[in-house]
Amino acid sequence: MFGIITTLFILAFIFSFTKFSQGLKSFVFSLAFFAAAFDIGSWWLAKLGPALAGLVLLAGILVALSFALLILLPLYEMWIKEMWIKKE
């Protein structure tokens, strides 16, 4: 639990310095923090019954998606977008 939150804050801090629009930043931040809360909450909900165990899988997919966005978008801006600007 602490590892997810710590990693999320570090990635969000790095992502906050990108030049993407505020709308995209707000969406990615909201998705990431909602996914983390949903993931941690789903661990507790799964204890109530086996039917709720699927929530753990769904929450894990959302966390992975949000982490991927927080990692790949800054890398895109640093490497790929920068290479296109230098070529022109």
N, C-alpha and C positions, 0 to 999 in steps of 0.2 A: 504494500500500500504506500509506504513512504517512498519507495523507489519510483513508482509511477508519478506521484505528485512532484517529486524533485526533478525528475527528467522533464516533465511537462512544463514546469516553471522555467527551466533553463532553455528549452526549445522555444517557448513562447517569448522569452526575453530576446533571444537571437532574432526570431521572426519579427519582433516589433520594430527592428531597425531597417527592415526592407522598405522598398519604395512602392509596394503594392498599395492599392486603394484602401481607404479606411473601411469600406464595406466588406471587402474580402478579408481584411484582418479581423474585423469583428466577427464575421462568420466562422473563420478558422478557430479563433479564440473560444467562441461560444461552443462550437462543436467539440473542441478538445476538453474543455472543463466539464461540459455535460457528459461526455463519454467517460471521463474518469470517475465522476460521481455515480453514473449509471453502472459502471463496471464494479466499483466497490460495493454499491448497494445490491447489485445482483448476487454477489457472494453470500450476502446475508439472506436474501430472498430465496435462494436455492435451498437453504436449510429447511424452509417451510414445506417443501414438497418436490418430488422429482419432476413434476410438470413445469416447474419454474427454472429448471436447469438450463433450458434453452436460452434463457436471458443472459446467462454467463457467456455463451458463445456469441450472441448478438452484441453484447457490450464489448467483448474482446475485439470483435471486428471493427467496431466504431473507434476504439482506442487505437488500433493499428492504423486505421485510415487517418485519424487525426495526427498521429505521430508521423505518418508518411507525408502528409501535407506540410507539417511543421519542419520537416527535414528537407524535402525535395524542393519546395518553393524558394527558400533562401539559396540552395545550391543552384537552382535554375537561374536566379538573378545574378549570382556571383560568376558562374561559369558560362552558361549558354547565352544568356542575354548580353553579357559583356562581350562575348566573342562576335556576336552579330553587329554590335555597335562599332567595334574596331574595324570590321571588314568594309563598312560603308564609307 
